[in-house]
Amino acid sequence: MSDTNSKPMRHAILGAGGVGGLIGACLAHAGNSVTLVVRPETVASYPKQLRLESPFGNFTVDAGVSAEVPATDVLWITVKATQLDGALKAVKNPEAVKGIVSLLNGIDHIALLRSKYGAQRVIPATIAVETERAEPGRIIQRSPFARLNVLTAGRELLGGTLDQLQQIGFACRYIDDEATLMWGKLVFLAPFALSTTAADKTVGEILADPRWRSLGEACVREACAVAQAEGAKVKAETVLSGVSAMPAGMRSSMQKDVEQGKTPELDAIAGPILRGARRHGIEVPATERLVAGVEERAKLKGGQWRDAQPK
């Protein structure tokens, strides 16, 4: 992958958490202008720098802070799926935003963003990384990798951005097929997030426990069956090999959310599989069992998160 245009660009980060902070710090380190979009009540006190501790290196960079999305070349949306509606209120002038990269978990948010901002500006993308915001402005990347996949149609809007991230240490790819791009992450993420959260174990502990490993593998196969029915080119054996190669101590963000009493992203991560299974008449008992385990740990009564979802 090589892009010819590597000129500095203006980037805004909507969601200055672990993923947004990592992206913002690396883009600023590469010489771009970066603005963090945060809640209005935190603007005055929010640090005007990002400090990254990462296998890619430790560095501190300057970043602007604003309550509204400024005129920008690329807006990176990196909030939790449960926070999307509220976060989009910061986009006061959509016409001043040239391109929008969505890094939310799940699939359904792409249609929502396109309906609001137009299909040509919205760039579907996925990221695989374990990173967290230890405190405002301080980001810790815990996984040895950061894998960013982007729909090829967004190449022109992004210019040399992916080349810049790749030079820092990211593994970046453009992918032609949207279904494969989006489902390719979900068939990996959903079994990982659901099993680690339901069991409250690291991925290494899941793989070492025959009962949980079997349930997680069954969830992978169910997710892949739904993804294939949706037109994605995915293979369960490839996903299972990828899971086996993950760092043993890796934990999911869903697992951390439940520990901290936050609402887990069940609709974004499990919802597309459950709804797709209904559409295509596919049985997904392992996924249902893991979802029930997450609901129990998160104290979600009666699966209420499902009641308002489209069928």
Secondary structure in CASP SS format (residue, H / E / C, confidence):
PFRMAT SS
TARGET T0000
AUTHOR 0000-0000-0000
METHOD secondary structure of the structure
MODEL  1
M C 1.00
S C 1.00
D C 1.00
T C 1.00
N C 1.00
S C 1.00
K C 1.00
P C 1.00
M C 1.00
R E 1.00
H E 1.00
A E 1.00
I E 1.00
L E 1.00
G C 1.00
A C 1.00
G C 1.00
G H 1.00
V H 1.00
G H 1.00
G H 1.00
L H 1.00
I H 1.00
G H 1.00
A H 1.00
C H 1.00
L H 1.00
A H 1.00
H H 1.00
A C 1.00
G C 1.00
N C 1.00
S E 1.00
V E 1.00
T E 1.00
L E 1.00
V E 1.00
V C 1.00
R C 1.00
P H 1.00
E H 1.00
T H 1.00
V C 1.00
A C 1.00
S C 1.00
Y C 1.00
P C 1.00
K C 1.00
Q E 1.00
L E 1.00
R E 1.00
L E 1.00
E E 1.00
S E 1.00
P C 1.00
F C 1.00
G E 1.00
N E 1.00
F E 1.00
T E 1.00
V E 1.00
D E 1.00
A C 1.00
G E 1.00
V E 1.00
S E 1.00
A C 1.00
E C 1.00
V C 1.00
P C 1.00
A C 1.00
T E 1.00
D E 1.00
V E 1.00
L E 1.00
W E 1.00
I E 1.00
T C 1.00
V C 1.00
K C 1.00
A H 1.00
T H 1.00
Q H 1.00
L H 1.00
D H 1.00
G H 1.00
A H 1.00
L H 1.00
K H 1.00
A H 1.00
V C 1.00
K C 1.00
N C 1.00
P H 1.00
E H 1.00
A H 1.00
V E 1.00
K E 1.00
G E 1.00
I E 1.00
V E 1.00
S E 1.00
L C 1.00
L C 1.00
N C 1.00
G C 1.00
I C 1.00
D C 1.00
H H 1.00
I H 1.00
A H 1.00
L H 1.00
L H 1.00
R H 1.00
S H 1.00
K H 1.00
Y H 1.00
G C 1.00
A C 1.00
Q C 1.00
R C 1.00
V E 1.00
I E 1.00
P E 1.00
A E 1.00
T E 1.00
I E 1.00
A E 1.00
V C 1.00
E C 1.00
T E 1.00
E E 1.00
R E 1.00
A E 1.00
E E 1.00
P C 1.00
G C 1.00
R E 1.00
I E 1.00
I E 1.00
Q E 1.00
R C 1.00
S C 1.00
P C 1.00
F C 1.00
A C 1.00
R E 1.00
L E 1.00
N E 1.00
V E 1.00
L E 1.00
T H 1.00
A H 1.00
G H 1.00
R H 1.00
E H 1.00
L H 1.00
L H 1.00
G C 1.00
G C 1.00
T H 1.00
L H 1.00
D H 1.00
Q H 1.00
L H 1.00
Q H 1.00
Q H 1.00
I H 1.00
G C 1.00
F C 1.00
A E 1.00
C E 1.00
R E 1.00
Y E 1.00
I E 1.00
D C 1.00
D C 1.00
E H 1.00
A H 1.00
T H 1.00
L H 1.00
M H 1.00
W H 1.00
G H 1.00
K H 1.00
L H 1.00
V H 1.00
F H 1.00
L H 1.00
A H 1.00
P H 1.00
F H 1.00
A H 1.00
L H 1.00
S H 1.00
T H 1.00
T H 1.00
A H 1.00
A H 1.00
D C 1.00
K C 1.00
T C 1.00
V H 1.00
G H 1.00
E H 1.00
I H 1.00
L H 1.00
A H 1.00
D C 1.00
P H 1.00
R H 1.00
W H 1.00
R H 1.00
S H 1.00
L H 1.00
G H 1.00
E H 1.00
A H 1.00
C H 1.00
V H 1.00
R H 1.00
E H 1.00
A H 1.00
C H 1.00
A H 1.00
V H 1.00
A H 1.00
Q H 1.00
A H 1.00
E C 1.00
G C 1.00
A C 1.00
K C 1.00
V C 1.00
K C 1.00
A H 1.00
E H 1.00
T H 1.00
V H 1.00
L H 1.00
S H 1.00
G H 1.00
V H 1.00
S H 1.00
A C 1.00
M C 1.00
P C 1.00
A C 1.00
G C 1.00
M C 1.00
R C 1.00
S C 1.00
S H 1.00
M H 1.00
Q H 1.00
K H 1.00
D H 1.00
V H 1.00
E H 1.00
Q C 1.00
G C 1.00
K C 1.00
T C 1.00
P C 1.00
E C 1.00
L H 1.00
D H 1.00
A H 1.00
I H 1.00
A C 1.00
G H 1.00
P H 1.00
I H 1.00
L H 1.00
R H 1.00
G H 1.00
A H 1.00
R H 1.00
R H 1.00
H H 1.00
G C 1.00
I C 1.00
E C 1.00
V C 1.00
P H 1.00
A H 1.00
T H 1.00
E H 1.00
R H 1.00
L H 1.00
V H 1.00
A H 1.00
G H 1.00
V H 1.00
E H 1.00
E H 1.00
R H 1.00
A H 1.00
K C 1.00
L C 1.00
K H 1.00
G H 1.00
G H 1.00
Q H 1.00
W H 1.00
R H 1.00
D H 1.00
A C 1.00
Q C 1.00
P C 1.00
K C 1.00
END
